[in-house]
Amino acid sequence: MNLLLATLYVLMWGSAFNAARLVALEWPALWALAIRFVAVVPLLWLIWRWRRVPFPVGEDRWRLALMGAFGMGGYLACAWVASAHVPSGLVALLAACAPLFVALGEAWRGQRLSPGGWLGLALGWIGVATLGFLRSADGLEAAEAWGIGLALCGAFLQAVGVLAYAPARARMDPWAANLGQTAVASLVLILLTVGLGGPPPKEASGTLILAMVYSCLAVGIAGYGLFFVVIRRFGASNAAALQLMAPPVAAVLGWAFMGERLAWGDLLGGAITLAGLLLMFRAR
């Protein structure tokens, strides 16, 4: 049962990047993401009402709002726009760099890292640098550079949200937190779409509709529900370590079903980065 749960968790979070790319290749990414969030908020509100749990108040409400604005809205806006320019496995890998930014933020705040943590942090950034250098050496197109930069920016924004939200995490019901951050993220995405989204989409293929439904229901609702179950059963550290499997899963699914290819430098840099992240989690 535990193996099945872990496998489903990894497949769901890895395939989220493939679904995002399928949508972003056909629709303006900001429009698609705004529609997804507006559709998910009422469903999360129904779940919250059914559970009858309290909503955060005071300072916790502001921390939740920052998580929604940066850690969800800003992060996913960058990741989805990046998905139109680079393979989904690469976006997943760069998004997985968020813990590296979190660790830097914690160190800046004065939280001490163990020697293993520092080694993992250094190794993670060496992997990112290796990937970027080898991509540049092979000739980096402007669109690819834009996509890579956006994906890293998304990881940074996710870290900002996590650092703001972390002190209040233990005081919040997970579904109330999910509703709050999703509602704030939807407002952020509506503003971004109005300002930067361009003309609205007019047509939708069957593939796009399926990818949107999957992104809304399987990732936006079931994925987060499964996330809470995995944390409760395996612990937060093991849940975070399982998420390191998302980039390889996204890369394999992208290769098998979408014809995506990753350069050998992407694989080398990705392997170094994931090794560094795993070392960091083990050190904690």
N, C-alpha and C positions, 0 to 999 in steps of 0.2 A: 504493500500500500504506500509506504514512504517513497519507494523508487518511482512508482507511477505518479505520485503527487509532484515529486521533484522534476520528473520528465515533462509533465504537462506545464509546470511553471516555466521551465526553461524554454519550451517550444512557444508558449504564448508570448513571452517577452521578447524572444528573438524574432518571431514572425511579425511583431508589431512594426518593425522597421521595413520589412518587405511590403506590408500593406500600405504604409506611408508612401513608399516610393511608387507603387502602382497608382496611387491617387495623384501624387505630385507630378507624375509624368503626363497626366491628362488634364488636370485642373490646376488653377492657381493655388498654391499651397496654403496661403493664408485664408482664402475663402473656404477651402475644404476643411481646414482645422477649426475655423470659427463655426461652421455648420455642425461639425462633429460635437463641439462642446455645448453649443446651444441645445442640441438634441439630447445630450447625456444629462444635463442638469436636472430636468424634470424627473427623470428616472431615479437619479440619486436622491432627490428630494422625497420621492415616495418611499424609498428604502429607509431613509432617515426617519420619516414619520412613522413607519411601521415599527422601527426599533425603539422609538420613544426615548432617545438619548438626548442629554443636554447639549446645547450648542456652546462653543467657547465664548468667554466673556473677557472684558478688560484687555490686558496686555496680550493674552493668548490669541485674541481675535486679530490683533494687528500682526502678530507673528504668523498666523495662518494666512492672512492676506498677502504678506510678503512671499510666503511659499507659493501661493497661487500665482502671483504676478511674475515672479522670477523663476521659481523652481519648476513651475508647470507651464504657464503661458509663454514666457520668454524662451524657456528651454525648447519646448516643442515647436514654437514658431521657427526657431533657427534650424532645428533638426529636420522639419518637414520641407522647408525651403532648400536646405542642403541636399535633401533626397532627390531633388530634380536634377542635380548636377553630378553626384558621385554615387557609387554603388551602395546598396543598403547595408552590406556588411561593414563597409568603411565608416558610414555614419554611426552604426551601432558601436564600433570600436572607439571612435572619438567621443561619443556620448558617454562611454564607460569611463572616460577620464575624469568625470566629476569628482570621484573620491580623491583624486590627486589634488584638485583645487580645494576640496574640503580640508584635507590634511594640511595644506599650506595655510589656510585660514585659521585652523586650530593652533598651529605653531605660532602664527602671528599674534594670536590671543594669549599666548603664554602656556598653552597646554603642551606638556613634554611628550615627545615621541621616543619610543625605544630605538636602539640601534637598528633592529630589524625593520622597524617602521621607516626610518630614514633611508635605509638601503632600498626598501621597496619603493619609496617615493622617488628616489633618484633613478631607479631602474625604469619606473613607469615613464618618467619624462625623457629618459634616453630612448625608449621605444618610440615615443611620439616624434622626437627629433630625427630618429633614424628613418621613420616613415616619410616625414616631410622632406628630408634631404634626398632620399632615393627617388621620391616622386619628382622633385625639382630636377634632379640629374637626368631623368628620362624625358624631360620636357613637360612642364606643367602648364596646361591650358588655363586661360583666365577663369573659365567657368568652374574648372576643378578646384583651382585655388580658392575661389569664392565659396564653394561648397565645403571644403575642408575648414576654412576659417570660420564659417557659420556654425559648423558642427562643434568645433572647439569653443566658440562663443556660447553655444547652447549648454555645453558642459559646465562652463564657468557660471552661467546664470543659474543652473540647477544647484550648484554648490552654494551660491549666495542664498538661495531659498532654503536649502537644508540647514545652513548655519543659523539663519534667522529663526527657523522653526524648531530646531533641535531642543532647546530648553523647555519647550511646552509640550513635547511629544507625549510624555508619560501621562499628562493630564487630560488628553483629548481622546474621545471615542474615535476609532479609525474611520467609521462611516461618516460621522459629523465632520471630521477633518477633510475627508475626501470631497464631501459636498461643498464645504467652504472654499477649498482651494480651487475646485473645478468652476465654481460660480465666479470667483475673482478672475481666473484664467480666461473664462469666456468673455468677460468685459474687456480685458486686455486685448484679446484677439479680435474682438469687434472693432476696437479703436485702431489696431494695427491694420486691419483689413480695409477700413474706410480710408485710412491715410496712405497705405502702401499696396493694397491688394490688387489694384487695377480693376478692369471690368469683371463683373460676375460671370461664372460659368453658365453656359446655355445648354449644353448637351452632356449626357452621361452614358457611358457604355455599361454593359452588364458587368464587366470586370471591375469597373470603378465602383458601381453600386455595391457589389459584394465586398470589396475592400473597405468601403465606408461603413457598411453594416458590421463587418468584423472589427474594425477599429473602434466603433462605438460600443458594441455589446461585449465582444470577447476581451478587448483590451481595457476600454474605459470603465467597464463595470465588473465583469467576471474576473478580469486580470487583477484588479485591485482587491477584490474579495479573496482571490487565491493568494495574493501577496500577504494579506493578514493571516490567513490560515498557515502559510509556510513559516511566517515569523513565529507564530504561536507554537508550531510543532518542532521546528528546527532551531529556532533562535535567530536573532537579528544578524549576527555575524555570518552564520551559515547561509541565511537567505541572501545576504549581500554577495557572498562567494558564489552562490548559484547563478546570480545575475551576470557573472563573468563569462558564463557560457552563452549569453545572448549574442555577442558578436560572431563567434564561430557558427552558431545556428543560423543567424541572418545571412552570413556569407554562403553557407551550404544551400539554403533555400533559394537565395538569389541566383546561385549558379545553376541549380537543378531546374528551377521553374521559370526563371526570368532571363536566363542567358547572360548573367553578369559575370565579369571576370575581375579578379584582383591581381595586381602585379606582385612579383615575388618580394619586392620591397615592402609592400603593404603587409604581407604575411609575416615577414621577419620583424618589422616594427611592431605589428600587432602582438606577436608572440612575446616579445620583450616587455611590452606594456602590460599585458595580462599577467605575466609572471611577476612583475613588480606589484601589481594590484593584489595578487594572491598573497604575496609576501607581506604586504601591508596588513591585510585582513588577519593573517596568521599571527602577526606581531601584536595585534589588538586582542 
